[in-house]
Amino acid sequence: MTDTTIRPATIDDLPRIVEIYNHYIVHTPITFDLEPHTVNERRPWFEQFAETRRHRLLVAVGGGATVGYAGTHQFRTKAAYDSTVETSIYCAHDAVGKGIGTALYTALFEAIKGEDIHMLVAGITLPNEGSIALHERFAFRATGVFHAVGRKFGEYWDVGWYEREL
């Protein structure tokens, strides 16, 4: 992890971000997307992020490649929810457990500290001990479970919801 740099994502990072995310689509229930994305399909998603304001996207770069990303994005579309953001974090499958998630969340939460954000929320497909541990390390607390809300790989999956005041 010592040679890893955390920085704002650029459009040049999008192909690798898509590659990382597609791994989880194809091989895990962690995301409820069912089909891999193309870079062009993910471009509108990427355009929601900025280097300032509430919605940010950071990448971790190590060994010359993007090895993870974390972001904050809109939680719900109604204006009263604007001071709540949802967090997302993904590490390359071969980079899990190396402290990259911790580095990404540390940098992300520092970057948004001055923004008009009151609450961070995260939905975690269960079971996912690694993601739960990461979120609890950053003082997220479990608020509830939506049971059997996603169907993938022929099974129904629960989603645990976590929150943390910024």
N, C-alpha and C positions, 0 to 999 in steps of 0.2 A: 504494500500500500504506500510505501514511502515515495515512489515515483509517480503517484497519482495526483493529478491536478483537477480541481473542481472549477468550472467556469460556466457562464451562460451558454446555452445551446445556440448554435447557428444552423442555418438551413443546410450547411454542408454536413452536419451531424445526422440529418434525418435518415439517410440510408442505413446507418448503423443502428440508430434508435429503432427503426422498423425491424431490422434483423433481430435485435434483442427481444423486442415485443413478440414477434412472430414465433419465436421459440416457445414462449409461454402459451400462445394460442394453440399451437400444434401438440405440445407435449404435456400440458398441465391444465387443471381447472381454475388456475389462479385468476385468469381473465375469462369472462364469459363470451368474448368474441369467439366465433366458431371457424372462421376462414382467415387465413393469413392476409395481410394488407400489402398493397404496393406502396411505394414511396409517394406516388401521385395521390393515392387515396388518403394518405395520412397528412398531406400538405395542409388542408383546412384545419385539422386538429392542431398542427404545429403553429399556425398563424394566430392562435388565441393567446400565445405567450408573448411577453415583452421583457425588456431588461429592467423595467420599473413597473410599479403598480402591483396589484394583487396576484396576477397570474404569471408565474415564472416557470422556467424550465432550465434546470442545470444538468450538465453532464460531468461525468468522471472520466478522465482520459488517463490511461496508463499504458506504457509500452507502445505508444504511438497509435492506440486505438481507443475508441469510446467503450468503456466497460460497464457503464451504468448511467441511469438518468433518474431525476426526481423532479416533480413539479407540483404546483398548486393550480387548480382550475375551478371553474364555476361549479358550485354545489347544486343549486337550483336556479331556474330562470326568473322567478319572482324577485322584485327589487329588495324586498325585506330580507332576503337571504344574502345580499351582497357582501356583508361583513363575515360570512362563513365561506371557507374554501375547502375543497376536497383535495387531499394529497394522494399522489401516486408515486411509486418508486419501483424500479426494475433494475436488476443487475444482470450482466451477462451470466448465463448459467454456469460457466467455468470460473466466474469471479465471486460467486456467493461465498460468504463466510470469511472474507478477507478485509472486512472493515469498510468497504466501499459504501454500503448503505448508510452506515453511521456518518461517514464523511459527507455524503450527499445531504442527508437530513440536517446535519449541523450547519452546513453552508446555506441551505435553503431557508431554514428558519431564521438564521441571522440576516439573510438578504431581505426577507419580508417583514422584519421586526418593526419597521417604521410605517408600514402600510395600514390602511383602515381595515384591519382584520381582527375579529374578536375570537372566532372559533375555527379550529382545524378539525376536519373529520376524515376518517378513513374507513373504507369497507374492505374487509379481508375475507376471502373465500376460506371456509373452514373444511378440514384442518390446515393450518399453516403456522407451525410453531415458530419458524424463523421470522416471519413477518410480525407475528404477535409480539415476540421478544423485542424486535426492533422498535415497534411502536411504544411498547411499555417502557423501554429505555428512554424514550423521549417524552415520558409522562402522559401518554395517551391512556385513557381508561376505557374499559369496555362499557358500552351503554345498552347493548342488546343484540339479539340475533334475529335475522329474518330467515326463517326455516324453508328449505327446499325451494328457493326462489330462482335458481339457475339450473338448467338442464344441459349437461355436457358429458360426452362419452357414455351416454346411456344411463347416467345417474343424476339425481337431484343433489344440489349442493347448497349448504347454508352460507350466509354471509354474516360475519360478526361486524358490528359497528363500534367504532372507537372515536373518542373526541378528546380534544385538548384545547384549553384557552391559550391564545397567543399572548 
